[in-house]
Amino acid sequence: MAERMIVIGGDAAGMSAASQARRRRRDRSDLEIVAFERGNFTSYSACGIPYWVSGLVEDRDELISRDPRTFRDEFGIEVRTRHEVTAIDLDRREVIARDLDGGGEVRAGFDTLVYATGASPVQPEWARDDVSGVFGVQTLDDGAALIGWLEREPRPRHAVVVGGGYVGVEMAEALVQRGLKVQLVEQADQP
């Protein structure tokens, strides 16, 4: 019986780990690899989202390195997008995931577990409610939501970017390129 590796998180770190495991054990009957990704996309450049927002990158797909079909067909890695892992049972060696589109619960056993979900932005309490115009910039879905909001009528004229790291500074520049007046807020002494 083949060993099973479960990867939680289908972006750069998770899919790199899955690909590296496949390269080391090419016999697909020897190692089954299943990746769970909460979003719609795998292996994309999150750092490129500001360039997409600004228009320097014209199409979202330019930011995607490999899609789930490529992982399946070329690498023998099954990717389950729109599946959010809600629990890990270490005693039973299984993950429990919720199918975000079809509903229901999926359980999958593992021999090896890779947890690569990335960071979550810190949101102030007031932004946790359904507040219009507040966006994270972590996933391609976040970028699409922001672009959709920027293109609505009446067009936004002002923006505040919270965080002066690379993505924050690049996002501030992207919003200036789109014609907004932008204020960048950073907790540290300098961005």
RORO-288023 format. One record per residue: x, y, z of N, C-alpha, C in turn; residue in one letter; residue number from 0. Coordinates in steps of 0.001 Angstrom, whole numbers. Example, Ala and Ser with C-alpha at 12.3 -4.5 7.8 and 13.67 -1.06 7.14 Angstrom:
! residues 2
       n.X       n.Y       n.Z      ca.X      ca.Y      ca.Z       c.X       c.Y       c.Z   code   pos
     13190     -5690      7800     12300     -4500      7800     13200     -3300      7800      A     0
     12850     -2250      7080     13670     -1060      7140     12900        30      7870      S     1
//
This chain:
! residues 191
       n.X       n.Y       n.Z      ca.X      ca.Y      ca.Z       c.X       c.Y       c.Z   code   pos
       846     -1191         0         0         0         0       880      1240         0      M     0
       511      2222      -819      1295      3451      -948      1180      4307       300      A     1
      2242      5008       590      2192      6022      1645      1410      7205      1109      E     2
       832      7995      2019       103      9186      1607       668     10399      2323      R     3
       974     11422      1527      1376     12714      2052       211     13671      1844      M     4
      -184     14336      2912     -1208     15371      2825      -504     16711      2978      I     5
      -837     17636      2088      -309     18995      2142     -1484     19927      2387      V     6
     -1369     20741      3420     -2394     21750      3703     -1829     23084      3243      I     7
     -2408     23626      2177     -1943     24884      1599     -1356     24651       223      G     8
     -1975     25229      -786     -1568     24973     -2162      -786     26079     -2823      G     9
      -212     26987     -2033       594     28040     -2651      2055     27597     -2706      D    10
      2953     28525     -2730      4366     28240     -3013      4977     27190     -2091      A    11
      4896     27375      -788      5567     26456       138      4980     25050        68      A    12
      3674     24950       108      3039     23640        95      3289     22874     -1190      G    13
      3151     23556     -2318      3325     22865     -3585      4802     22593     -3882      M    14
      5691     23427     -3342      7127     23127     -3460      7465     21862     -2691      S    15
      6908     21720     -1497      7145     20520      -701      6590     19283     -1416      A    16
      5385     19417     -1971      4784     18296     -2694      5618     17922     -3924      A    17
      6064     18918     -4659      6870     18660     -5861      8211     18037     -5508      S    18
      8813     18514     -4430     10098     17949     -4000      9925     16479     -3582      Q    19
      8842     16190     -2871      8566     14803     -2472      8375     13920     -3707      A    20
      7686     14451     -4720      7477     13672     -5948      8807     13436     -6667      R    21
      9668     14443     -6729     10967     14271     -7402     11810     13218     -6693      R    22
     11726     13170     -5369     12525     12204     -4617     11966     10791     -4731      R    23
     10661     10681     -4928     10033      9360     -5036      9135      9365     -6253      R    24
      9735      9171     -7394      9027      9270     -8672      7962      8192     -8866      R    25
      8124      7055     -8223      7160      5977     -8377      5836      6425     -7761      D    26
      4880      6739     -8615      3607      7269     -8133      2820      6245     -7323      R    27
      3125      4970     -7527      2427      3949     -6750      3017      3830     -5347      S    28
      4172      4429     -5129      4874      4372     -3849      4442      5501     -2899      D    29
      4037      6657     -3480      3665      7816     -2663      2509      8550     -3313      L    30
      1386      8586     -2622       234      9369     -3051       348     10729     -2373      E    31
       159     11796     -3146       243     13151     -2603     -1074     13858     -2875      I    32
     -1682     14388     -1797     -2942     15120     -1898     -2746     16464     -1213      V    33
     -3062     17539     -1943     -2955     18893     -1384     -4353     19495     -1255      A    34
     -4614     20125      -124     -5871     20829       121     -5597     22329        87      F    35
     -6350     23052      -719     -6201     24505      -839     -7563     25151      -666      E    36
     -7662     26086       269     -8918     26775       558     -9380     27633      -617      R    37
     -8452     28226     -1340     -8799     29112     -2448     -8968     28383     -3765      G    38
     -8968     29176     -4825     -9187     28646     -6170     -7913     28330     -6935      N    39
     -6753     28746     -6418     -5533     28700     -7211     -4390     28045     -6451      F    40
     -3422     27534     -7228     -2200     26974     -6649     -1002     27673     -7264      T    41
       101     27623     -6562      1402     28092     -7061      1326     29418     -7811      S    42
       969     30455     -7098       889     31770     -7725      1782     32758     -6978      Y    43
      2039     33852     -7643      2883     34894     -7071      2024     35901     -6328      S    44
      1912     35735     -5018      1156     36693     -4217      1822     38065     -4254      A    45
      3146     38085     -4355      3876     39359     -4418      3563     40125     -5697      C    46
      3016     39439     -6690      2668     40098     -7943      1291     40732     -7953      G    47
       500     40510     -6912      -860     41050     -6885      -879     42566     -7067      I    48
        -7     43335     -6403       -34     44789     -6652       200     45149     -8123      P    49
      1025     44384     -8829      1276     44669    -10241        56     44370    -11094      Y    50
      -715     43382    -10687     -1983     43080    -11361     -2983     44195    -11088      W    51
     -3064     44637     -9837     -3973     45724     -9474     -3630     46992    -10254      V    52
     -2328     47271    -10414     -1909     48486    -11119     -2129     48398    -12620      S    53
     -2199     47187    -13161     -2337     46995    -14593     -1036     46627    -15288      G    54
        92     46642    -14557      1363     46226    -15163      1312     44757    -15573      L    55
       635     43939    -14788       339     42559    -15161     -1112     42577    -15621      V    56
     -1335     42228    -16877     -2670     42385    -17449     -3648     41297    -17034      E    57
     -3155     40072    -16894     -4053     38949    -16654     -3630     38192    -15404      D    58
     -4579     37860    -14587     -4325     37109    -13355     -3526     35841    -13619      R    59
     -3802     35180    -14734     -3137     33907    -15028     -1632     34053    -15230      D    60
     -1164     35273    -15509       272     35503    -15622       982     35304    -14283      E    61
       227     35357    -13190       801     35194    -11852       799     33736    -11392      L    62
       178     32852    -12170        64     31446    -11789      1189     30653    -12433      I    63
      1960     29988    -11588      3080     29186    -12072      2596     27830    -12586      S    64
      1802     27126    -11772      1253     25824    -12158      -168     25705    -11623      R    65
     -1054     25224    -12470     -2436     25033    -12041     -2641     23603    -11541      D    66
     -3773     23335    -10891     -4008     21988    -10354     -3923     20877    -11397      P    67
     -4363     21151    -12625     -4305     20130    -13684     -2862     19753    -13987      R    68
     -1972     20749    -14020      -557     20477    -14271        21     19609    -13157      T    69
      -304     19942    -11908       185     19120    -10798      -307     17682    -10919      F    70
     -1565     17516    -11308     -2129     16168    -11445     -1489     15414    -12603      R    71
     -1493     16029    -13783     -1073     15334    -14999       438     15122    -15077      D    72
      1217     16108    -14687      2668     16022    -14847      3397     15495    -13619      E    73
      2806     15688    -12437      3515     15336    -11216      2800     14288    -10364      F    74
      1587     13912    -10749       854     12926     -9964       486     13438     -8581      G    75
       176     14722     -8490      -219     15335     -7216     -1676     15763     -7353      I    76
     -2520     15209     -6499     -3938     15576     -6514     -4119     16846     -5704      E    77
     -4749     17851     -6301     -5007     19112     -5613     -6510     19288     -5482      V    78
     -6953     19497     -4270     -8370     19740     -4016     -8542     21209     -3638      R    79
     -8854     22024     -4656     -9093     23441     -4394    -10466     23597     -3759      T    80
    -10644     24753     -3114    -11906     25082     -2421    -12228     24047     -1346      R    81
    -11183     23518      -712    -11317     22608       428    -10547     23208      1598      H    82
    -11258     23546      2638    -10640     24151      3815    -10466     23096      4902      E    83
     -9218     22861      5289     -8962     21916      6372     -9402     22573      7672      V    84
    -10310     21913      8365    -10879     22474      9593    -10331     21810     10848      T    85
     -9728     20631     10698     -9191     19933     11869     -8120     18936     11428      A    86
     -7205     18694     12354     -6184     17667     12174     -6273     16745     13377      I    87
     -6528     15475     13130     -6588     14482     14198     -5278     13694     14172      D    88
     -4362     14080     15041     -3048     13447     15048     -3108     11999     15524      L    89
     -4023     11683     16444     -4155     10305     16911     -4591      9376     15786      D    90
     -5543      9822     14982     -6024      9008     13856     -5210      9241     12585      R    91
     -4330     10216     12629     -3505     10588     11473     -4389     10883     10260      R    92
     -5295     11852     10460     -6155     12268      9364     -6473     13756      9473      E    93
     -6785     14340      8321     -7265     15714      8282     -8744     15681      7940      V    94
     -9439     16681      8426    -10858     16838      8121    -10990     18154      7373      I    95
    -11598     18101      6191    -11732     19292      5358    -13188     19495      4982      A    96
    -13535     20757      4782    -14880     21132      4353    -14803     21515      2882      R    97
    -15656     20897      2064    -15759     21231       642    -16553     22531       548      D    98
    -15894     23627       202    -16522     24944       219    -17546     25133      -886      L    99
    -17467     24351     -1947    -18430     24472     -3040    -19539     23429     -2949      D   100
    -19167     22192     -2725    -20140     21106     -2712    -20745     20837     -1346      G   101
    -20148     21436      -317    -20602     21155      1031    -20090     19792      1469      G   102
    -20353     19470      2655    -19930     18179      3163    -18521     18202      3707      G   103
    -18176     17075      4297    -16901     16934      4967    -16102     15815      4310      E   104
    -14804     16028      4214    -13899     15044      3640    -12882     14680      4702      V   105
    -12615     13395      4855    -11579     12930      5774    -10514     12220      4948      R   106
     -9269     12517      5251     -8176     11878      4509     -7062     11519      5478      A   107
     -6673     10265      5475     -5578      9801      6317     -4240     10200      5721      G   108
     -3214     10237      6576     -1881     10598      6098      -814      9816      6839      F   109
       298      9613      6146      1525      9109      6756      2445     10283      7067      D   110
      2436     11267      6146      3233     12477      6298      2303     13667      6113      T   111
      2493     14691      6959      1663     15889      6893      2557     17102      6726      L   112
      2229     17935      5739      2910     19211      5530      1882     20305      5761      V   113
      2167     21195      6703      1268     22301      7026      1906     23572      6493      Y   114
      1353     24112      5405      1973     25251      4727       906     26262      4318      A   115
       185     26768      5301      -931     27662      4997      -525     29116      4858      T   116
       701     29452      5227      1121     30844      5135       573     31656      6294      G   117
       803     32927      6224       386     33843      7290      -994     34407      6986      A   118
     -1624     34904      7999     -2887     35619      7832     -2668     37060      8260      S   119
     -3188     38007      7501     -3006     39400      7900     -3723     39680      9215      P   120
     -3148     40543     10007     -3772     40951     11262     -4827     41992     10920      V   121
     -6049     41710     11310     -7137     42643     11043     -7551     43330     12331      Q   122
     -7723     44644     12291     -8265     45320     13472     -9707     44865     13716      P   123
    -10149     44990     14928    -11495     44533     15315    -12576     45105     14391      E   124
    -12485     46398     14074    -13522     47037     13263    -13582     46478     11844      W   125
    -12498     45919     11355    -12465     45395      9986    -12986     43967      9891      A   126
    -13263     43346     11020    -13760     41960     11004    -15236     41890     10655      R   127
    -15918     43008     10812    -17316     43068     10388    -17340     43204      8870      D   128
    -18515     43157      8307    -18651     43284      6863    -18530     44761      6493      D   129
    -17294     45235      6345    -17022     46630      6058    -16635     46753      4589      V   130
    -17323     47587      3865    -17032     47781      2449    -15690     48483      2276      S   131
    -14909     48013      1327    -13667     48687       985    -12463     48292      1809      G   132
    -12567     47236      2618    -11423     46754      3395    -10997     45414      2790      V   133
     -9718     45343      2377     -9234     44166      1669     -7904     43703      2228      F   134
     -7730     42404      2290     -6409     41828      2486     -5786     41686      1107      G   135
     -4497     41494      1060     -3840     41299      -237     -2930     40091       -83      V   136
     -3576     38925        -6     -2842     37697       238     -3052     36672      -867      Q   137
     -4248     36649     -1425     -4574     35639     -2429     -5022     36303     -3725      T   138
     -5069     35519     -4803     -5566     36048     -6069     -7040     36423     -5958      L   139
     -7779     35702     -5131     -9175     36078     -4892     -9253     37454     -4231      D   140
     -8322     37754     -3307     -8261     39088     -2698     -8011     40143     -3769      D   141
     -7062     39862     -4662     -6750     40810     -5736     -7939     41050     -6639      G   142
     -8658     39989     -6997     -9845     40127     -7849    -10918     40960     -7155      A   143
    -11113     40736     -5859    -12110     41513     -5118    -11728     42990     -5087      A   144
    -10448     43274     -4868     -9978     44658     -4831    -10146     45325     -6188      L   145
     -9763     44642     -7250     -9912     45213     -8593    -11386     45492     -8891      I   146
    -12258     44550     -8552    -13692     44756     -8761    -14207     45969     -8010      G   147
    -13728     46150     -6783    -14165     47297     -5982    -13629     48599     -6565      W   148
    -12394     48590     -7043    -11799     49797     -7627    -12488     50213     -8919      L   149
    -13093     49253     -9622    -13721     49547    -10910    -15214     49845    -10803      E   150
    -15752     49811     -9609    -17186     50100     -9447    -17409     51601     -9571      R   151
    -18644     51981     -9729    -19016     53399     -9782    -19780     53758     -8522      E   152
    -19570     54891     -7933    -18513     55849     -8255    -17149     55285     -7861      P   153
    -16157     55641     -8632    -14797     55142     -8401    -14240     55696     -7092      R   154
    -13577     54841     -6331    -12914     55334     -5117    -11833     56350     -5485      P   155
    -11640     57334     -4607    -10641     58370     -4865     -9511     58360     -3857      R   156
     -9742     57750     -2697     -8741     57737     -1631     -8538     56312     -1132      H   157
     -7323     56038      -649     -7032     54728       -79     -6044     54891      1064      A   158
     -6169     54012      2033     -5202     53904      3112     -4647     52485      3046      V   159
     -3334     52368      2973     -2677     51075      2973     -2043     50901      4345      V   160
     -2407     49836      5024     -1870     49556      6359      -763     48523      6195      V   161
       449     48911      6528      1602     48022      6453      2575     48477      5386      G   162
      3800     48728      5804      4814     49240      4902      5861     48214      4522      G   163
      5481     46935      4494      6390     45914      3965      6397     46001      2453      G   164
      7045     45023      1808      7157     45055       351      5791     45150      -330      Y   165
      4876     44274        59      3575     44247      -610      2797     45528      -306      V   166
      2879     46037       929      2193     47284      1267      2679     48456       446      G   167
      3999     48603       329      4567     49696      -469      4187     49531     -1938      V   168
      4291     48297     -2446      3929     48056     -3842      2439     48299     -4076      E   169
      1605     47970     -3087       172     48208     -3242      -119     49704     -3229      M   170
       574     50449     -2376       397     51905     -2367       748     52475     -3742      A   171
      1854     52028     -4319      2251     52491     -5650      1209     52102     -6705      E   172
       676     50893     -6601      -334     50428     -7561     -1577     51297     -7500      A   173
     -1993     51661     -6301     -3194     52482     -6151     -2955     53906     -6646      L   174
     -1736     54430     -6448     -1388     55744     -7004     -1456     55675     -8532      V   175
      -947     54593     -9118      -999     54432    -10576     -2427     54373    -11085      Q   176
     -3341     53919    -10240     -4759     53871    -10628     -5459     55198    -10377      R   177
     -4704     56201     -9897     -5262     57536     -9738     -5810     57866     -8361      G   178
     -5584     57024     -7384     -6085     57301     -6040     -5068     58122     -5248      L   179
     -5565     58889     -4307     -4703     59539     -3325     -4505     58517     -2213      K   180
     -3247     58233     -1896     -2942     57110     -1010     -2160     57575       200      V   181
     -2552     57048      1340     -1791     57246      2566     -1324     55880      3034      Q   182
       -35     55757      3329       554     54519      3808       786     54658      5302      L   183
       285     53706      6073       431     53709      7526      1309     52538      7916      V   184
      2360     52803      8684      3289     51749      9111      3621     51938     10582      E   185
      3564     50882     11338      3829     50903     12777      5307     51127     13090      Q   186
      6192     50602     12269      7626     50724     12509      8105     52136     12179      A   187
      9370     52420     12533      9926     53743     12289     10055     54071     10803      D   188
     10211     53045      9983     10309     53267      8549      9753     52056      7815      Q   189
      9289     52277      6562      8778     51135      5791      9902     50187      5419      P   190
//
